[in-house]
Amino acid sequence: MRPRFCGACGAALPALPPTVCAGCGTEIWLNAKPCANAIVVSAGKVLLMRRARAPWRDGWCAPGGFCEPTEHPALAAERETLEEAGVRARVTTLLGIWLDAYADEPADPEAERISVAYYLAEPVPGASAGAVDAAEVSETGWFPLDDLPEPLVPPGTLASVLDAARKAIDEGRTERYLPDLPASE
């Protein structure tokens, strides 16, 4: 949801951001929130989750979510995969960054904007499965990359992300290459 009040002085904003607060002169900007998702692939199948809540309730998505303030996106993708789907995964490579609206109605001018780093990942061999987060996920499944469930969500994004994953796999770009990952990882 876009801010309607100034974070510096609390005055009502004259317009939706970007704008300037009439009360104190603070410039108010819209910034997409950083997110990270994992496209976990094993034996030609991809891990997808059916969302249990809005936005996109009942749609199939990749595990992922919002990054913590000082968290590297690759680590956020791994954390979210374990927290939501109960699968310990290891990110191998960045597929790309997609911009989207975090809303059922993406054209809504008040829809929250997200910047999502999508990573190709693999399950950690021998890792025990964790619990699925029932508050966020109603079902998980492993699907052949050429036989995916519907609807895929985010609606304008996940299909192109999965195409990028297929291309990376076909081209052999699956080795761990993350030069920006913190050294302690």
Stockholm file with secondary structure:
# STOCKHOLM 1.0

chainA/1-185         MRPRFCGACGAALPALPPTVCAGCGTEIWLNAKPCANAIVVSAGKVLLMRRARAPWRDGWCAPGGFCEPTEHPALAAERETLEEAGVRARVTTLLGIWLDAYADEPADPEAERISVAYYLAEPVPGASAGAVDAAEVSETGWFPLDDLPEPLVPPGTLASVLDAARKAIDEGRTERYLPDLPASE
#=GR chainA/1-185 SS CCCCBCTTTCCBCSSSSSEECTTTCCEECCCCEEEEEEEEEETTEEEEEEESSSSSTTCEECSEEECCTTCCHHHHHHHHIIIIICCCEEEEEEEEEEEEESSSSTTCTTCCEEEEEEEEEEECTTCCCCCCCTTTEEEEEEEETTSCCSCBSSTTTHHHHHHHHHHHHHTTCCSCBCTTSCTTC
#=GC SS_cons         CCCCBCTTTCCBCSSSSSEECTTTCCEECCCCEEEEEEEEEETTEEEEEEESSSSSTTCEECSEEECCTTCCHHHHHHHHIIIIICCCEEEEEEEEEEEEESSSSTTCTTCCEEEEEEEEEEECTTCCCCCCCTTTEEEEEEEETTSCCSCBSSTTTHHHHHHHHHHHHHTTCCSCBCTTSCTTC
//
